[in-house]
Amino acid sequence: MLRFIIRRVVVIIPVLFIVITLTWALVRLAPGNFYTSEKKLAAGIERNLREKYGLNQPWYIQYGKILKNIARLDFGNSLKYEGQSVNQILWRALPVSVALGLSAYVLALIVGITMGTLSALKPNSWIDYSSMTLAMLGISVPNFVLGPLLVLIFSLTLFWFPPALWDGFPSLSVVLPAVTLSGIYIAYIARLTRSEMLGIMRSDYIRTARAKGLSEFQVVTRHALRGSLLPVVSFTGPELAFLITGAVVVEKVFALPGIGNYFINACFNRDEPLIIGIVAFFAITVLVFNLLVDIAYGFIDPRIRYS
Amino acid sequence: MSQSGSRFALLFIILSCLIAAGCLASARDNSFFGKTDPPRENILRYVSGSEPESLDPQIPNNQNEARISLALFEGLAEYDPKTSEPIPALAERWEVNKDWSEVVFYLRHDGNFSNGDPITARDFVYTIRRGLKPELGSRAASLAYPIKYAQAFNEGGVFVLDPASRMFLLEKDFAESEAPMPTPAPAPQAPTGKSEIQSPKNANADTEFHRFMQAPARLVLPGTEKARNKALEANPKLKAAAAGKEFVPVTAEAVGVEAVDDYTLRISLMQPAPYFISMMPHQFFRALHSKTIETFGNRWTDPNNIVTSGPFTLESWKHYDRIVVKRAPHYWDAANVHLDKIVFYLLESNTTMLSLYKSGGLDATYNHTVPSAWLDKVGQMKDFMDASEAAIDFYNFNTTKGPTKDVRVRKALNMSLDKKALADWRHVHPLTSIIPDGIFPGYPQPKGDPFDPEKAKRLLAEAGYRDSSGNFDPQKFQASEIELIVNPDANNVPYAEFVQAQWKQNLGATISIRVMEGKTFFTAQINLDYKGVSRTGWAADYLDPFTFLGIFYTPRGSNGTGWWDPKYVELLDRANRTTDHQQRYAILAQAEQLLLDAQPVIPLVVGTTRFVKKPYVKGLYPNPVTLHSWKAVYIERDPAKWDYGMPDMSK
């Protein structure tokens, strides 16, 4: 087990190296610079800027500096935002993205599993149809549509929740973004739970449980649900990493100060250190979560053994 | 299946009802866009655009930062809340000498930084020298270039010292043949209305520095050896003279700013710059606290460190979220500051900010924030602020290649555009010249070519696109050689589609549109790496026609068009040496006419402010640059005194 973990951790390094190199090359290939704008800078000023940020050095020196920085887990200073380091920005934005991602995750689990279970218990009932229709909608409506739609209804008509901005966690401002972000996951989880549960409810051990005289509630919660959650766990584990790092659209729609929002702007601003820092951070997060999921499998599923 | 279908239909109906309810609810009060309950406290909730690059007013050069700088810092002059013209601020008054070589500012004696330190002329000397430091990388430093040796210092130039005579070589001895013409005899004096033209009193205080400033300009060469050698190679006379000489770097101390005494600031100019005063409210020239900057380096703008000079000081900065400024107790005019706080939300999505505005979370937005698709609805409301601004939308021609190399083609493409129709459609004003009408009273505006599709066709026929009978033939016109490139910001794409339709309708030519990502687009435009036409715009840096004409003042056409004419540059130089206001305007108008004749651009429309402001927000006017003097702004709780429509803009 330990050897497996060590091997996986070691693999992270070359993957990270490739990711960073590719990102760096892409940023370099993109036309324009962090100071490019409608108003062209005077030649002398452009020279001062290139000098100040070391852009006049040969590319291999600049590239080497980036690698050296990353080896020390220090991503350097943002080009766009004077006097702010990338690490500072990451630490500042991370809690927002984590709070949003986890809220959406918990919401998706609770609502998705409940919907799926109810549907499976009463197949072909109106509960089943309406929750599966909702699930279908959840899968097919992208979150840049769902978000503004929720804003229109709950912020601009009913005035229940703020339409944008972040007032900290917990607060009313978390509700709409979390619902928007969880939409698609609710849908997946509901459908997964339903189909798994349908199969399990017909299995022998459920019949045995019923025969023992357990109430239907106990049968479902103690026996059926446990079994049907395995695929849900394996689905949602890696998704959690994406929920935290991939809320780019939702953070943009609701103007939240999370990592995703920084990332989009960093790309448009050609803020090289910030782009590389965020990509490296995303890569590390995804790799670590995958590792965690693999380890968790070992504990959950006795058929999997790492040696 | 049919059952699930009907369930779906039911759901769809419920959703549609909710959306319809949304539309109905917003239609209830159709005179204002959303809630109109004033906030309980004297706090203005404003949105200023995206996260500032820095709160250091001298580093970035964008409107979003400028708006916040206006709250935090104060300069010698401030923008008038209604007209945006410079009005006294930390300087009580100023004087300009006859030939525009010197400006003297008389500072108020009660100006204070937010920590209570007095603001003196020395602080302005520090501020300007610091802004020009090459290491700072200020994007706006070129605004200070009219100041003597400012450009030389900012570009890291060197003076040339003769070690034998200990004399510096002078610029006038090496002037190239195309050098500026001799200064014309002083024109008859006419008051400009903005400043008194008379011999400054304290300016006569003769100091060693002043004699240095008054002496003929020293020769400046590039600081780096490579660039210097190139300059020397180009001028044999210079090369011969520079041999064996010492190169002395231009230092901050050589820049033409001098504190004559605590409250008198003397600025010497490199060449006459009648637009100089109108630049003084720019954030680059706002007073900075030297001790704070020298102590904290690039962390000086952190809320714990910052010391400010304006009516407000920084309370907090939640990055990517909001900046809160609070009243500065030591501000000299604190009694006339009405707001206790201003919250600047750091948002850039127009839809998001208008949602926030509608739901009562925002009191006002900045210019161009009402998206064009919303204009039909929001444009009718009483809180919609729509006034002309000192900003223009225009298209660049690539004058270096393709069909648009031919001036007749450029003229034809311009003439075949019905700009009035475009302007009416988008609630803006048409533009046929470069300088927007009505912003500069008394400016003899030349008229560009009017809408005339028939003449356009004749011109194209002359340019060779004709059939055997000599008439214009759209088949021959190489429309495929022309492309209209735009970046997707704001209304660029709908404008482009309108222009495309006009060309199709009036010339029968189908010119395609290419929408490009922002920085890719700007790079293509600057490098002239496009076919035909590219979209651009310009918002005034300061209120003088030169801010617009200066776009094409750039050497060798690095202005996105490739067009460059020494005659044009000469006219502008001559205009700026002319101290008589009307005469200067007349020469500027000549230059503009020359530009219009060469037609390197298609003027399109004059920008309009297009923002929303709650009726209870008073003192915030749709001025030409959308930069607000925040101390004038207040929250009015009495609905009888609200603005029902545009506020009164007359003085």
Contacts between the chains, C-beta under 8 A, distances in Angstrom:
chain1	res1	chain2	res2	distance
A	30	B	519	7.1
A	30	B	520	7.0
A	31	B	519	6.3
A	31	B	520	4.6
A	31	B	523	3.9
A	31	B	524	7.0
A	32	B	518	7.6
A	32	B	519	2.8
A	32	B	520	6.1
A	32	B	522	6.0
A	32	B	523	4.5
A	33	B	519	7.4
A	35	B	139	6.7
A	36	B	519	4.9
A	36	B	522	4.9
A	36	B	523	6.1
A	36	B	526	7.7
A	37	B	62	7.8
A	37	B	522	6.3
A	38	B	522	6.5
A	38	B	536	6.5
A	38	B	537	6.6
A	38	B	538	7.8
A	39	B	61	7.0
A	39	B	538	7.9
A	40	B	526	5.8
A	40	B	554	7.6
A	40	B	558	6.7
A	40	B	559	7.3
A	40	B	560	7.5
A	41	B	139	6.3
A	41	B	142	7.7
A	42	B	141	7.8
A	42	B	142	4.3
A	42	B	145	7.8
A	44	B	142	7.8
A	44	B	151	7.0
A	44	B	154	6.0
A	44	B	155	3.6
A	44	B	156	7.9
A	45	B	137	7.7
A	45	B	138	7.2
A	45	B	139	6.5
A	45	B	141	5.7
A	45	B	142	6.0
A	45	B	154	7.2
A	47	B	155	7.3
A	48	B	134	4.5
A	48	B	135	7.5
A	48	B	136	7.8
A	48	B	137	5.2
A	48	B	138	8.0
A	48	B	141	7.8
A	48	B	154	7.1
A	48	B	155	7.8
A	48	B	156	7.8
A	49	B	137	4.7
A	49	B	139	7.7
A	51	B	134	7.1
A	51	B	135	8.0
A	52	B	134	8.0
A	52	B	135	6.2
A	52	B	136	7.9
A	52	B	137	4.2
A	53	B	137	7.6
A	80	B	53	5.7
A	81	B	51	7.1
A	81	B	53	5.9
A	81	B	54	6.9
A	82	B	53	5.9
A	82	B	54	3.7
A	82	B	56	6.3
A	82	B	59	5.3
A	82	B	60	7.8
A	82	B	298	6.0
A	83	B	54	6.5
A	83	B	56	7.9
A	83	B	297	7.9
A	83	B	298	3.6
A	83	B	299	5.7
A	83	B	301	7.0
A	84	B	319	7.6
A	89	B	319	7.3
A	92	B	319	5.9
A	93	B	320	7.3
A	126	B	7	6.7
A	129	B	3	6.5
A	129	B	4	4.6
A	129	B	7	4.7
A	130	B	7	5.5
A	130	B	11	7.0
A	132	B	4	7.7
A	133	B	4	6.6
A	133	B	7	5.9
A	133	B	8	5.1
A	133	B	11	6.0
A	134	B	11	7.6
A	137	B	11	7.8
A	148	B	351	7.0
A	149	B	19	7.6
A	151	B	355	5.6
A	152	B	19	6.5
A	152	B	22	4.9
A	153	B	18	5.0
A	153	B	19	7.1
A	153	B	22	6.1
A	155	B	355	6.3
A	155	B	359	5.4
A	156	B	22	6.0
A	156	B	25	7.8
A	156	B	26	6.7
A	156	B	34	7.8
A	156	B	355	6.0
A	156	B	358	5.7
A	156	B	359	5.9
A	157	B	18	7.3
A	157	B	21	5.7
A	157	B	22	3.9
A	157	B	25	5.0
A	157	B	26	7.6
A	159	B	359	6.1
A	162	B	356	7.5
A	162	B	359	7.1
A	162	B	361	6.2
A	163	B	352	6.9
A	163	B	355	3.9
A	163	B	356	5.6
A	163	B	359	5.6
A	163	B	361	7.4
A	164	B	347	7.0
A	164	B	349	8.0
A	164	B	352	4.5
A	164	B	353	7.8
A	164	B	355	6.4
A	164	B	356	5.5
A	164	B	361	8.0
A	165	B	321	6.6
A	165	B	322	7.5
A	165	B	345	6.6
A	165	B	347	7.7
A	165	B	356	7.1
A	165	B	361	7.5
A	166	B	321	5.9
A	252	B	349	7.2
A	253	B	349	7.7
A	253	B	352	7.2
A	254	B	352	7.3
A	255	B	345	7.9
A	255	B	347	5.0
A	255	B	349	6.3
A	255	B	352	5.1
A	256	B	320	8.0
A	257	B	318	7.0
A	257	B	319	6.2
A	257	B	320	3.5
A	257	B	321	4.6
A	261	B	320	6.2
A	262	B	320	6.7
A	265	B	50	7.0
A	265	B	51	7.5
A	268	B	517	7.6
A	268	B	518	6.2
A	268	B	519	7.2
A	270	B	519	5.8
